Amino acid sequence: MSQTTNSSRDTWRKAKSGVMAGISFLSALLVMAPLGLVLFYLLKAGATSVDLGFFLHLPKPVGELGGGMANAI
């Protein structure tokens, strides 16, 4: 084979590699975006509920408000 043929094959391989890397990156972003939004929402909505008492108090019975997670720790 001539040098020109190998060079064009290398160029084609690099182009395919770049396209596939771009598709992989976009796919990863597409999957991670909703997960990031859910995490952001949970942190935003739940940050006000977490305080020192949450870690130190015992859990309350089902149906009662409040309680903590001291047993879980």
PQR file of N, CA, C, O and H, with PARSE charges and radii, in Angstrom:
ATOM      1  N   MET A   1       0.827  -1.183   0.000 -0.4000 1.5000
ATOM      2  CA  MET A   1       0.000   0.000   0.000 -0.0000 2.0000
ATOM      3  C   MET A   1       0.864   1.237   0.000  0.5500 1.7000
ATOM      4  O   MET A   1       1.986   1.246   0.506 -0.5500 1.4000
ATOM      5  N   SER A   2       0.332   2.233  -0.557 -0.4000 1.5000
ATOM      6  CA  SER A   2       1.108   3.466  -0.633 -0.0000 2.0000
ATOM      7  C   SER A   2       0.891   4.300   0.626  0.5500 1.7000
ATOM      8  O   SER A   2      -0.032   4.061   1.404 -0.5500 1.4000
ATOM      9  H   SER A   2      -0.580   2.225  -0.968  0.4000 1.0000
ATOM     10  N   GLN A   3       1.759   5.273   0.798 -0.4000 1.5000
ATOM     11  CA  GLN A   3       1.695   6.153   1.959 -0.0000 2.0000
ATOM     12  C   GLN A   3       0.407   6.976   1.945  0.5500 1.7000
ATOM     13  O   GLN A   3      -0.145   7.269   3.006 -0.5500 1.4000
ATOM     14  H   GLN A   3       2.509   5.467   0.166  0.4000 1.0000
ATOM     15  N   THR A   4      -0.073   7.345   0.778 -0.4000 1.5000
ATOM     16  CA  THR A   4      -1.279   8.157   0.666 -0.0000 2.0000
ATOM     17  C   THR A   4      -2.493   7.391   1.180  0.5500 1.7000
ATOM     18  O   THR A   4      -3.339   7.970   1.862 -0.5500 1.4000
ATOM     19  H   THR A   4       0.375   7.106  -0.083  0.4000 1.0000
ATOM     20  N   THR A   5      -2.593   6.121   0.872 -0.4000 1.5000
ATOM     21  CA  THR A   5      -3.722   5.311   1.312 -0.0000 2.0000
ATOM     22  C   THR A   5      -3.738   5.187   2.837  0.5500 1.7000
ATOM     23  O   THR A   5      -4.794   5.312   3.457 -0.5500 1.4000
ATOM     24  H   THR A   5      -1.906   5.651   0.318  0.4000 1.0000
ATOM     25  N   ASN A   6      -2.583   4.945   3.437 -0.4000 1.5000
ATOM     26  CA  ASN A   6      -2.498   4.857   4.901 -0.0000 2.0000
ATOM     27  C   ASN A   6      -2.846   6.186   5.555  0.5500 1.7000
ATOM     28  O   ASN A   6      -3.494   6.218   6.602 -0.5500 1.4000
ATOM     29  H   ASN A   6      -1.725   4.844   2.933  0.4000 1.0000
ATOM     30  N   SER A   7      -2.419   7.278   4.940 -0.4000 1.5000
ATOM     31  CA  SER A   7      -2.697   8.593   5.491 -0.0000 2.0000
ATOM     32  C   SER A   7      -4.196   8.886   5.451  0.5500 1.7000
ATOM     33  O   SER A   7      -4.746   9.436   6.406 -0.5500 1.4000
ATOM     34  H   SER A   7      -1.893   7.252   4.090  0.4000 1.0000
ATOM     35  N   SER A   8      -4.854   8.526   4.362 -0.4000 1.5000
ATOM     36  CA  SER A   8      -6.297   8.779   4.280 -0.0000 2.0000
ATOM     37  C   SER A   8      -7.061   7.874   5.242  0.5500 1.7000
ATOM     38  O   SER A   8      -8.081   8.283   5.797 -0.5500 1.4000
ATOM     39  H   SER A   8      -4.408   8.079   3.587  0.4000 1.0000
ATOM     40  N   ARG A   9      -6.575   6.645   5.445 -0.4000 1.5000
ATOM     41  CA  ARG A   9      -7.209   5.757   6.426 -0.0000 2.0000
ATOM     42  C   ARG A   9      -7.049   6.316   7.836  0.5500 1.7000
ATOM     43  O   ARG A   9      -7.991   6.293   8.628 -0.5500 1.4000
ATOM     44  H   ARG A   9      -5.746   6.313   4.995  0.4000 1.0000
ATOM     45  N   ASP A  10      -5.868   6.813   8.141 -0.4000 1.5000
ATOM     46  CA  ASP A  10      -5.639   7.400   9.461 -0.0000 2.0000
ATOM     47  C   ASP A  10      -6.541   8.613   9.677  0.5500 1.7000
ATOM     48  O   ASP A  10      -7.098   8.795  10.760 -0.5500 1.4000
ATOM     49  H   ASP A  10      -5.103   6.831   7.497  0.4000 1.0000
ATOM     50  N   THR A  11      -6.680   9.427   8.659 -0.4000 1.5000
ATOM     51  CA  THR A  11      -7.550  10.597   8.761 -0.0000 2.0000
ATOM     52  C   THR A  11      -8.989  10.163   8.990  0.5500 1.7000
ATOM     53  O   THR A  11      -9.685  10.748   9.821 -0.5500 1.4000
ATOM     54  H   THR A  11      -6.228   9.279   7.780  0.4000 1.0000
ATOM     55  N   TRP A  12      -9.448   9.142   8.262 -0.4000 1.5000
ATOM     56  CA  TRP A  12     -10.818   8.638   8.411 -0.0000 2.0000
ATOM     57  C   TRP A  12     -11.017   8.053   9.807  0.5500 1.7000
ATOM     58  O   TRP A  12     -12.066   8.262  10.416 -0.5500 1.4000
ATOM     59  H   TRP A  12      -8.883   8.668   7.587  0.4000 1.0000
ATOM     60  N   ARG A  13     -10.040   7.335  10.314 -0.4000 1.5000
ATOM     61  CA  ARG A  13     -10.134   6.764  11.662 -0.0000 2.0000
ATOM     62  C   ARG A  13     -10.210   7.858  12.719  0.5500 1.7000
ATOM     63  O   ARG A  13     -11.009   7.780  13.652 -0.5500 1.4000
ATOM     64  H   ARG A  13      -9.188   7.166   9.819  0.4000 1.0000
ATOM     65  N   LYS A  14      -9.372   8.876  12.563 -0.4000 1.5000
ATOM     66  CA  LYS A  14      -9.381   9.979  13.532 -0.0000 2.0000
ATOM     67  C   LYS A  14     -10.705  10.730  13.489  0.5500 1.7000
ATOM     68  O   LYS A  14     -11.211  11.162  14.525 -0.5500 1.4000
ATOM     69  H   LYS A  14      -8.724   8.939  11.805  0.4000 1.0000
ATOM     70  N   ALA A  15     -11.264  10.885  12.298 -0.4000 1.5000
ATOM     71  CA  ALA A  15     -12.556  11.565  12.167 -0.0000 2.0000
ATOM     72  C   ALA A  15     -13.660  10.736  12.834  0.5500 1.7000
ATOM     73  O   ALA A  15     -14.485  11.280  13.567 -0.5500 1.4000
ATOM     74  H   ALA A  15     -10.853  10.534  11.457  0.4000 1.0000
ATOM     75  N   LYS A  16     -13.674   9.439  12.586 -0.4000 1.5000
ATOM     76  CA  LYS A  16     -14.676   8.574  13.224 -0.0000 2.0000
ATOM     77  C   LYS A  16     -14.501   8.580  14.739  0.5500 1.7000
ATOM     78  O   LYS A  16     -15.482   8.611  15.481 -0.5500 1.4000
ATOM     79  H   LYS A  16     -13.004   8.997  11.991  0.4000 1.0000
ATOM     80  N   SER A  17     -13.277   8.551  15.184 -0.4000 1.5000
ATOM     81  CA  SER A  17     -12.998   8.570  16.615 -0.0000 2.0000
ATOM     82  C   SER A  17     -13.510   9.862  17.246  0.5500 1.7000
ATOM     83  O   SER A  17     -14.115   9.836  18.318 -0.5500 1.4000
ATOM     84  H   SER A  17     -12.480   8.526  14.581  0.4000 1.0000
ATOM     85  N   GLY A  18     -13.268  10.982  16.586 -0.4000 1.5000
ATOM     86  CA  GLY A  18     -13.744  12.268  17.101 -0.0000 2.0000
ATOM     87  C   GLY A  18     -15.260  12.342  17.155  0.5500 1.7000
ATOM     88  O   GLY A  18     -15.827  12.843  18.126 -0.5500 1.4000
ATOM     89  H   GLY A  18     -12.776  11.003  15.716  0.4000 1.0000
ATOM     90  N   VAL A  19     -15.922  11.839  16.104 -0.4000 1.5000
ATOM     91  CA  VAL A  19     -17.384  11.845  16.078 -0.0000 2.0000
ATOM     92  C   VAL A  19     -17.929  10.974  17.207  0.5500 1.7000
ATOM     93  O   VAL A  19     -18.848  11.385  17.915 -0.5500 1.4000
ATOM     94  H   VAL A  19     -15.461  11.432  15.315  0.4000 1.0000
ATOM     95  N   MET A  20     -17.376   9.789  17.379 -0.4000 1.5000
ATOM     96  CA  MET A  20     -17.860   8.892  18.426 -0.0000 2.0000
ATOM     97  C   MET A  20     -17.581   9.456  19.826  0.5500 1.7000
ATOM     98  O   MET A  20     -18.395   9.284  20.733 -0.5500 1.4000
ATOM     99  H   MET A  20     -16.629   9.455  16.804  0.4000 1.0000
ATOM    100  N   ALA A  21     -16.450  10.119  20.002 -0.4000 1.5000
ATOM    101  CA  ALA A  21     -16.156  10.750  21.291 -0.0000 2.0000
ATOM    102  C   ALA A  21     -17.164  11.854  21.576  0.5500 1.7000
ATOM    103  O   ALA A  21     -17.615  12.007  22.711 -0.5500 1.4000
ATOM    104  H   ALA A  21     -15.789  10.259  19.265  0.4000 1.0000
ATOM    105  N   GLY A  22     -17.518  12.621  20.557 -0.4000 1.5000
ATOM    106  CA  GLY A  22     -18.520  13.672  20.718 -0.0000 2.0000
ATOM    107  C   GLY A  22     -19.884  13.102  21.057  0.5500 1.7000
ATOM    108  O   GLY A  22     -20.576  13.626  21.930 -0.5500 1.4000
ATOM    109  H   GLY A  22     -17.152  12.497  19.635  0.4000 1.0000
ATOM    110  N   ILE A  23     -20.281  12.031  20.373 -0.4000 1.5000
ATOM    111  CA  ILE A  23     -21.562  11.389  20.656 -0.0000 2.0000
ATOM    112  C   ILE A  23     -21.579  10.829  22.077  0.5500 1.7000
ATOM    113  O   ILE A  23     -22.585  10.939  22.776 -0.5500 1.4000
ATOM    114  H   ILE A  23     -19.719  11.606  19.664  0.4000 1.0000
ATOM    115  N   SER A  24     -20.480  10.236  22.498 -0.4000 1.5000
ATOM    116  CA  SER A  24     -20.396   9.699  23.865 -0.0000 2.0000
ATOM    117  C   SER A  24     -20.506  10.811  24.897  0.5500 1.7000
ATOM    118  O   SER A  24     -21.196  10.660  25.905 -0.5500 1.4000
ATOM    119  H   SER A  24     -19.662  10.146  21.930  0.4000 1.0000
ATOM    120  N   PHE A  25     -19.837  11.916  24.651 -0.4000 1.5000
ATOM    121  CA  PHE A  25     -19.890  13.050  25.575 -0.0000 2.0000
ATOM    122  C   PHE A  25     -21.302  13.605  25.665  0.5500 1.7000
ATOM    123  O   PHE A  25     -21.796  13.864  26.762 -0.5500 1.4000
ATOM    124  H   PHE A  25     -19.278  12.039  23.831  0.4000 1.0000
ATOM    125  N   LEU A  26     -21.958  13.791  24.528 -0.4000 1.5000
ATOM    126  CA  LEU A  26     -23.329  14.306  24.525 -0.0000 2.0000
ATOM    127  C   LEU A  26     -24.289  13.337  25.202  0.5500 1.7000
ATOM    128  O   LEU A  26     -25.205  13.765  25.904 -0.5500 1.4000
ATOM    129  H   LEU A  26     -21.557  13.581  23.636  0.4000 1.0000
ATOM    130  N   SER A  27     -24.090  12.045  25.000 -0.4000 1.5000
ATOM    131  CA  SER A  27     -24.934  11.048  25.659 -0.0000 2.0000
ATOM    132  C   SER A  27     -24.762  11.112  27.173  0.5500 1.7000
ATOM    133  O   SER A  27     -25.738  11.027  27.917 -0.5500 1.4000
ATOM    134  H   SER A  27     -23.346  11.698  24.430  0.4000 1.0000
ATOM    135  N   ALA A  28     -23.531  11.259  27.620 -0.4000 1.5000
ATOM    136  CA  ALA A  28     -23.280  11.360  29.060 -0.0000 2.0000
ATOM    137  C   ALA A  28     -23.951  12.606  29.635  0.5500 1.7000
ATOM    138  O   ALA A  28     -24.530  12.550  30.720 -0.5500 1.4000
ATOM    139  H   ALA A  28     -22.738  11.327  27.015  0.4000 1.0000
ATOM    140  N   LEU A  29     -23.877  13.720  28.926 -0.4000 1.5000
ATOM    141  CA  LEU A  29     -24.548  14.934  29.390 -0.0000 2.0000
ATOM    142  C   LEU A  29     -26.056  14.753  29.420  0.5500 1.7000
ATOM    143  O   LEU A  29     -26.722  15.211  30.348 -0.5500 1.4000
ATOM    144  H   LEU A  29     -23.406  13.765  28.045  0.4000 1.0000
ATOM    145  N   LEU A  30     -26.589  14.093  28.417 -0.4000 1.5000
ATOM    146  CA  LEU A  30     -28.028  13.866  28.331 -0.0000 2.0000
ATOM    147  C   LEU A  30     -28.522  13.018  29.503  0.5500 1.7000
ATOM    148  O   LEU A  30     -29.629  13.230  29.997 -0.5500 1.4000
ATOM    149  H   LEU A  30     -26.048  13.721  27.663  0.4000 1.0000
ATOM    150  N   VAL A  31     -27.720  12.074  29.942 -0.4000 1.5000
ATOM    151  CA  VAL A  31     -28.102  11.214  31.064 -0.0000 2.0000
ATOM    152  C   VAL A  31     -27.885  11.930  32.392  0.5500 1.7000
ATOM    153  O   VAL A  31     -28.692  11.784  33.310 -0.5500 1.4000
ATOM    154  H   VAL A  31     -26.821  11.902  29.541  0.4000 1.0000
ATOM    155  N   MET A  32     -26.818  12.693  32.503 -0.4000 1.5000
ATOM    156  CA  MET A  32     -26.485  13.328  33.773 -0.0000 2.0000
ATOM    157  C   MET A  32     -27.322  14.563  34.075  0.5500 1.7000
ATOM    158  O   MET A  32     -27.495  14.909  35.244 -0.5500 1.4000
ATOM    159  H   MET A  32     -26.162  12.811  31.757  0.4000 1.0000
ATOM    160  N   ALA A  33     -27.843  15.232  33.064 -0.4000 1.5000
ATOM    161  CA  ALA A  33     -28.615  16.459  33.292 -0.0000 2.0000
ATOM    162  C   ALA A  33     -29.852  16.217  34.164  0.5500 1.7000
ATOM    163  O   ALA A  33     -30.036  16.936  35.145 -0.5500 1.4000
ATOM    164  H   ALA A  33     -27.703  14.950  32.114  0.4000 1.0000
ATOM    165  N   PRO A  34     -30.706  15.234  33.848 -0.5600 1.5000
ATOM    166  CA  PRO A  34     -31.861  15.007  34.733  0.2800 2.0000
ATOM    167  C   PRO A  34     -31.452  14.585  36.145  0.5500 1.7000
ATOM    168  O   PRO A  34     -32.091  14.975  37.122 -0.5500 1.4000
ATOM    169  N   LEU A  35     -30.392  13.792  36.249 -0.4000 1.5000
ATOM    170  CA  LEU A  35     -29.924  13.385  37.575 -0.0000 2.0000
ATOM    171  C   LEU A  35     -29.442  14.591  38.374  0.5500 1.7000
ATOM    172  O   LEU A  35     -29.697  14.692  39.574 -0.5500 1.4000
ATOM    173  H   LEU A  35     -29.873  13.475  35.455  0.4000 1.0000
ATOM    174  N   GLY A  36     -28.751  15.495  37.708 -0.4000 1.5000
ATOM    175  CA  GLY A  36     -28.296  16.711  38.366 -0.0000 2.0000
ATOM    176  C   GLY A  36     -29.454  17.587  38.806  0.5500 1.7000
ATOM    177  O   GLY A  36     -29.414  18.185  39.881 -0.5500 1.4000
ATOM    178  H   GLY A  36     -28.544  15.413  36.733  0.4000 1.0000
ATOM    179  N   LEU A  37     -30.499  17.665  37.968 -0.4000 1.5000
ATOM    180  CA  LEU A  37     -31.676  18.456  38.335 -0.0000 2.0000
ATOM    181  C   LEU A  37     -32.392  17.857  39.545  0.5500 1.7000
ATOM    182  O   LEU A  37     -32.851  18.592  40.419 -0.5500 1.4000
ATOM    183  H   LEU A  37     -30.532  17.179  37.094  0.4000 1.0000
ATOM    184  N   VAL A  38     -32.490  16.548  39.601 -0.4000 1.5000
ATOM    185  CA  VAL A  38     -33.123  15.888  40.753 -0.0000 2.0000
ATOM    186  C   VAL A  38     -32.295  16.142  42.015  0.5500 1.7000
ATOM    187  O   VAL A  38     -32.850  16.465  43.065 -0.5500 1.4000
ATOM    188  H   VAL A  38     -32.118  15.951  38.890  0.4000 1.0000
ATOM    189  N   LEU A  39     -30.988  15.999  41.918 -0.4000 1.5000
ATOM    190  CA  LEU A  39     -30.120  16.251  43.070 -0.0000 2.0000
ATOM    191  C   LEU A  39     -30.249  17.699  43.535  0.5500 1.7000
ATOM    192  O   LEU A  39     -30.342  17.956  44.735 -0.5500 1.4000
ATOM    193  H   LEU A  39     -30.536  15.737  41.065  0.4000 1.0000
ATOM    194  N   PHE A  40     -30.256  18.645  42.598 -0.4000 1.5000
ATOM    195  CA  PHE A  40     -30.407  20.055  42.950 -0.0000 2.0000
ATOM    196  C   PHE A  40     -31.734  20.300  43.662  0.5500 1.7000
ATOM    197  O   PHE A  40     -31.780  21.009  44.667 -0.5500 1.4000
ATOM    198  H   PHE A  40     -30.181  18.436  41.623  0.4000 1.0000
ATOM    199  N   TYR A  41     -32.811  19.715  43.142 -0.4000 1.5000
ATOM    200  CA  TYR A  41     -34.125  19.882  43.766 -0.0000 2.0000
ATOM    201  C   TYR A  41     -34.142  19.303  45.186  0.5500 1.7000
ATOM    202  O   TYR A  41     -34.666  19.927  46.108 -0.5500 1.4000
ATOM    203  H   TYR A  41     -32.773  19.140  42.325  0.4000 1.0000
ATOM    204  N   LEU A  42     -33.565  18.107  45.356 -0.4000 1.5000
ATOM    205  CA  LEU A  42     -33.534  17.493  46.683 -0.0000 2.0000
ATOM    206  C   LEU A  42     -32.726  18.323  47.673  0.5500 1.7000
ATOM    207  O   LEU A  42     -33.129  18.491  48.823 -0.5500 1.4000
ATOM    208  H   LEU A  42     -33.139  17.599  44.607  0.4000 1.0000
ATOM    209  N   LEU A  43     -31.600  18.836  47.231 -0.4000 1.5000
ATOM    210  CA  LEU A  43     -30.784  19.669  48.114 -0.0000 2.0000
ATOM    211  C   LEU A  43     -31.504  20.962  48.464  0.5500 1.7000
ATOM    212  O   LEU A  43     -31.458  21.414  49.608 -0.5500 1.4000
ATOM    213  H   LEU A  43     -31.272  18.700  46.296  0.4000 1.0000
ATOM    214  N   LYS A  44     -32.174  21.560  47.473 -0.4000 1.5000
ATOM    215  CA  LYS A  44     -32.883  22.811  47.701 -0.0000 2.0000
ATOM    216  C   LYS A  44     -34.081  22.609  48.624  0.5500 1.7000
ATOM    217  O   LYS A  44     -34.299  23.405  49.537 -0.5500 1.4000
ATOM    218  H   LYS A  44     -32.211  21.192  46.544  0.4000 1.0000
ATOM    219  N   ALA A  45     -34.848  21.563  48.398 -0.4000 1.5000
ATOM    220  CA  ALA A  45     -36.056  21.324  49.183 -0.0000 2.0000
ATOM    221  C   ALA A  45     -35.737  20.762  50.568  0.5500 1.7000
ATOM    222  O   ALA A  45     -36.466  21.040  51.520 -0.5500 1.4000
ATOM    223  H   ALA A  45     -34.670  20.916  47.656  0.4000 1.0000
ATOM    224  N   GLY A  46     -34.689  19.994  50.699 -0.4000 1.5000
ATOM    225  CA  GLY A  46     -34.404  19.325  51.961 -0.0000 2.0000
ATOM    226  C   GLY A  46     -33.402  20.015  52.845  0.5500 1.7000
ATOM    227  O   GLY A  46     -33.255  19.641  54.008 -0.5500 1.4000
ATOM    228  H   GLY A  46     -34.098  19.767  49.925  0.4000 1.0000
ATOM    229  N   ALA A  47     -32.708  21.007  52.337 -0.4000 1.5000
ATOM    230  CA  ALA A  47     -31.655  21.660  53.122 -0.0000 2.0000
ATOM    231  C   ALA A  47     -32.223  22.331  54.372  0.5500 1.7000
ATOM    232  O   ALA A  47     -31.539  22.412  55.393 -0.5500 1.4000
ATOM    233  H   ALA A  47     -32.828  21.311  51.391  0.4000 1.0000
ATOM    234  N   THR A  48     -33.447  22.807  54.306 -0.4000 1.5000
ATOM    235  CA  THR A  48     -34.031  23.479  55.470 -0.0000 2.0000
ATOM    236  C   THR A  48     -34.419  22.490  56.566  0.5500 1.7000
ATOM    237  O   THR A  48     -34.568  22.883  57.723 -0.5500 1.4000
ATOM    238  H   THR A  48     -34.003  22.742  53.477  0.4000 1.0000
ATOM    239  N   SER A  49     -34.584  21.222  56.223 -0.4000 1.5000
ATOM    240  CA  SER A  49     -35.000  20.212  57.208 -0.0000 2.0000
ATOM    241  C   SER A  49     -33.828  19.599  57.961  0.5500 1.7000
ATOM    242  O   SER A  49     -34.027  18.962  58.995 -0.5500 1.4000
ATOM    243  H   SER A  49     -34.463  20.903  55.283  0.4000 1.0000
ATOM    244  N   VAL A  50     -32.645  19.776  57.474 -0.4000 1.5000
ATOM    245  CA  VAL A  50     -31.480  19.151  58.101 -0.0000 2.0000
ATOM    246  C   VAL A  50     -30.837  20.153  59.062  0.5500 1.7000
ATOM    247  O   VAL A  50     -30.355  21.213  58.663 -0.5500 1.4000
ATOM    248  H   VAL A  50     -32.483  20.294  56.634  0.4000 1.0000
ATOM    249  N   ASP A  51     -30.849  19.779  60.326 -0.4000 1.5000
ATOM    250  CA  ASP A  51     -30.172  20.565  61.348 -0.0000 2.0000
ATOM    251  C   ASP A  51     -29.570  19.599  62.368  0.5500 1.7000
ATOM    252  O   ASP A  51     -29.619  18.385  62.167 -0.5500 1.4000
ATOM    253  H   ASP A  51     -31.240  18.918  60.650  0.4000 1.0000
ATOM    254  N   LEU A  52     -29.019  20.108  63.431 -0.4000 1.5000
ATOM    255  CA  LEU A  52     -28.378  19.253  64.427 -0.0000 2.0000
ATOM    256  C   LEU A  52     -29.383  18.291  65.068  0.5500 1.7000
ATOM    257  O   LEU A  52     -29.044  17.146  65.366 -0.5500 1.4000
ATOM    258  H   LEU A  52     -28.980  21.094  63.594  0.4000 1.0000
ATOM    259  N   GLY A  53     -30.614  18.754  65.280 -0.4000 1.5000
ATOM    260  CA  GLY A  53     -31.643  17.907  65.876 -0.0000 2.0000
ATOM    261  C   GLY A  53     -31.985  16.712  65.000  0.5500 1.7000
ATOM    262  O   GLY A  53     -32.320  15.643  65.510 -0.5500 1.4000
ATOM    263  H   GLY A  53     -30.890  19.684  65.038  0.4000 1.0000
ATOM    264  N   PHE A  54     -31.905  16.881  63.716 -0.4000 1.5000
ATOM    265  CA  PHE A  54     -32.182  15.775  62.789 -0.0000 2.0000
ATOM    266  C   PHE A  54     -31.219  14.616  63.033  0.5500 1.7000
ATOM    267  O   PHE A  54     -31.601  13.453  62.905 -0.5500 1.4000
ATOM    268  H   PHE A  54     -31.633  17.750  63.302  0.4000 1.0000
ATOM    269  N   PHE A  55     -29.996  14.924  63.376 -0.4000 1.5000
ATOM    270  CA  PHE A  55     -28.992  13.878  63.608 -0.0000 2.0000
ATOM    271  C   PHE A  55     -29.020  13.345  65.049  0.5500 1.7000
ATOM    272  O   PHE A  55     -28.558  12.232  65.298 -0.5500 1.4000
ATOM    273  H   PHE A  55     -29.685  15.869  63.480  0.4000 1.0000
ATOM    274  N   LEU A  56     -29.551  14.117  65.989 -0.4000 1.5000
ATOM    275  CA  LEU A  56     -29.486  13.724  67.397 -0.0000 2.0000
ATOM    276  C   LEU A  56     -30.771  13.114  67.940  0.5500 1.7000
ATOM    277  O   LEU A  56     -30.705  12.346  68.899 -0.5500 1.4000
ATOM    278  H   LEU A  56     -29.927  15.021  65.786  0.4000 1.0000
ATOM    279  N   HIS A  57     -31.940  13.419  67.372 -0.4000 1.5000
ATOM    280  CA  HIS A  57     -33.204  12.922  67.898 -0.0000 2.0000
ATOM    281  C   HIS A  57     -33.541  11.548  67.336  0.5500 1.7000
ATOM    282  O   HIS A  57     -33.140  11.180  66.232 -0.5500 1.4000
ATOM    283  H   HIS A  57     -31.994  14.043  66.593  0.4000 1.0000
ATOM    284  N   LEU A  58     -34.292  10.810  68.140 -0.4000 1.5000
ATOM    285  CA  LEU A  58     -34.753   9.488  67.719 -0.0000 2.0000
ATOM    286  C   LEU A  58     -35.919   9.627  66.732  0.5500 1.7000
ATOM    287  O   LEU A  58     -36.610  10.646  66.728 -0.5500 1.4000
ATOM    288  H   LEU A  58     -34.618  11.109  69.037  0.4000 1.0000
ATOM    289  N   PRO A  59     -36.132   8.627  65.916 -0.5600 1.5000
ATOM    290  CA  PRO A  59     -37.265   8.673  64.976  0.2800 2.0000
ATOM    291  C   PRO A  59     -38.593   8.677  65.730  0.5500 1.7000
ATOM    292  O   PRO A  59     -38.713   8.081  66.801 -0.5500 1.4000
ATOM    293  N   LYS A  60     -39.579   9.351  65.162 -0.4000 1.5000
ATOM    294  CA  LYS A  60     -40.928   9.393  65.731 -0.0000 2.0000
ATOM    295  C   LYS A  60     -41.748   8.268  65.096  0.5500 1.7000
ATOM    296  O   LYS A  60     -41.410   7.789  64.014 -0.5500 1.4000
ATOM    297  H   LYS A  60     -39.481   9.835  64.292  0.4000 1.0000
ATOM    298  N   PRO A  61     -42.817   7.850  65.760 -0.5600 1.5000
ATOM    299  CA  PRO A  61     -43.693   6.835  65.158  0.2800 2.0000
ATOM    300  C   PRO A  61     -44.305   7.332  63.843  0.5500 1.7000
ATOM    301  O   PRO A  61     -44.355   8.533  63.576 -0.5500 1.4000
ATOM    302  N   VAL A  62     -44.757   6.402  63.053 -0.4000 1.5000
ATOM    303  CA  VAL A  62     -45.355   6.736  61.766 -0.0000 2.0000
ATOM    304  C   VAL A  62     -46.563   7.630  61.985  0.5500 1.7000
ATOM    305  O   VAL A  62     -47.403   7.351  62.840 -0.5500 1.4000
ATOM    306  H   VAL A  62     -44.717   5.426  63.270  0.4000 1.0000
ATOM    307  N   GLY A  63     -46.648   8.693  61.218 -0.4000 1.5000
ATOM    308  CA  GLY A  63     -47.772   9.612  61.312 -0.0000 2.0000
ATOM    309  C   GLY A  63     -47.468  10.856  62.116  0.5500 1.7000
ATOM    310  O   GLY A  63     -48.164  11.860  61.963 -0.5500 1.4000
ATOM    311  H   GLY A  63     -45.965   8.919  60.523  0.4000 1.0000
ATOM    312  N   GLU A  64     -46.471  10.831  62.956 -0.4000 1.5000
ATOM    313  CA  GLU A  64     -46.093  12.007  63.739 -0.0000 2.0000
ATOM    314  C   GLU A  64     -45.038  12.795  62.984  0.5500 1.7000
ATOM    315  O   GLU A  64     -44.162  12.228  62.332 -0.5500 1.4000
ATOM    316  H   GLU A  64     -45.906  10.015  63.080  0.4000 1.0000
ATOM    317  N   LEU A  65     -45.138  14.112  63.086 -0.4000 1.5000
ATOM    318  CA  LEU A  65     -44.162  14.965  62.418 -0.0000 2.0000
ATOM    319  C   LEU A  65     -42.875  15.046  63.226  0.5500 1.7000
ATOM    320  O   LEU A  65     -42.876  14.872  64.445 -0.5500 1.4000
ATOM    321  H   LEU A  65     -45.850  14.573  63.617  0.4000 1.0000
ATOM    322  N   GLY A  66     -41.792  15.310  62.535 -0.4000 1.5000
ATOM    323  CA  GLY A  66     -40.528  15.487  63.205 -0.0000 2.0000
ATOM    324  C   GLY A  66     -39.763  14.193  63.343  0.5500 1.7000
ATOM    325  O   GLY A  66     -40.003  13.224  62.622 -0.5500 1.4000
ATOM    326  H   GLY A  66     -41.791  15.451  61.545  0.4000 1.0000
ATOM    327  N   GLY A  67     -38.854  14.197  64.266 -0.4000 1.5000
ATOM    328  CA  GLY A  67     -38.032  13.019  64.469 -0.0000 2.0000
ATOM    329  C   GLY A  67     -36.684  13.172  63.793  0.5500 1.7000
ATOM    330  O   GLY A  67     -36.449  14.106  63.026 -0.5500 1.4000
ATOM    331  H   GLY A  67     -38.660  14.984  64.851  0.4000 1.0000
ATOM    332  N   GLY A  68     -35.827  12.254  64.093 -0.4000 1.5000
ATOM    333  CA  GLY A  68     -34.483  12.309  63.549 -0.0000 2.0000
ATOM    334  C   GLY A  68     -34.028  10.950  63.101  0.5500 1.7000
ATOM    335  O   GLY A  68     -34.831  10.045  62.871 -0.5500 1.4000
ATOM    336  H   GLY A  68     -36.018  11.496  64.716  0.4000 1.0000
ATOM    337  N   MET A  69     -32.717  10.819  62.980 -0.4000 1.5000
ATOM    338  CA  MET A  69     -32.157   9.560  62.511 -0.0000 2.0000
ATOM    339  C   MET A  69     -31.026   9.080  63.400  0.5500 1.7000
ATOM    340  O   MET A  69     -30.063   8.482  62.921 -0.5500 1.4000
ATOM    341  H   MET A  69     -32.065  11.553  63.166  0.4000 1.0000
ATOM    342  N   ALA A  70     -31.140   9.338  64.688 -0.4000 1.5000
ATOM    343  CA  ALA A  70     -30.081   8.951  65.626 -0.0000 2.0000
ATOM    344  C   ALA A  70     -29.830   7.449  65.610  0.5500 1.7000
ATOM    345  O   ALA A  70     -28.679   7.024  65.708 -0.5500 1.4000
ATOM    346  H   ALA A  70     -31.922   9.824  65.078  0.4000 1.0000
ATOM    347  N   ASN A  71     -30.882   6.629  65.489 -0.4000 1.5000
ATOM    348  CA  ASN A  71     -30.693   5.178  65.446 -0.0000 2.0000
ATOM    349  C   ASN A  71     -29.932   4.748  64.205  0.5500 1.7000
ATOM    350  O   ASN A  71     -29.163   3.787  64.251 -0.5500 1.4000
ATOM    351  H   ASN A  71     -31.817   6.975  65.410  0.4000 1.0000
ATOM    352  N   ALA A  72     -30.132   5.435  63.117 -0.4000 1.5000
ATOM    353  CA  ALA A  72     -29.467   5.058  61.872 -0.0000 2.0000
ATOM    354  C   ALA A  72     -27.958   5.334  61.941  0.5500 1.7000
ATOM    355  O   ALA A  72     -27.156   4.661  61.295 -0.5500 1.4000
ATOM    356  H   ALA A  72     -30.756   6.216  63.079  0.4000 1.0000
ATOM    357  N   ILE A  73     -27.604   6.330  62.732 -0.4000 1.5000
ATOM    358  CA  ILE A  73     -26.184   6.655  62.844 -0.0000 2.0000
ATOM    359  C   ILE A  73     -25.522   5.652  63.745  0.5500 1.7000
ATOM    360  O   ILE A  73     -24.316   5.735  63.982 -0.5500 1.4000
ATOM    361  H   ILE A  73     -28.256   6.877  63.257  0.4000 1.0000
TER
END
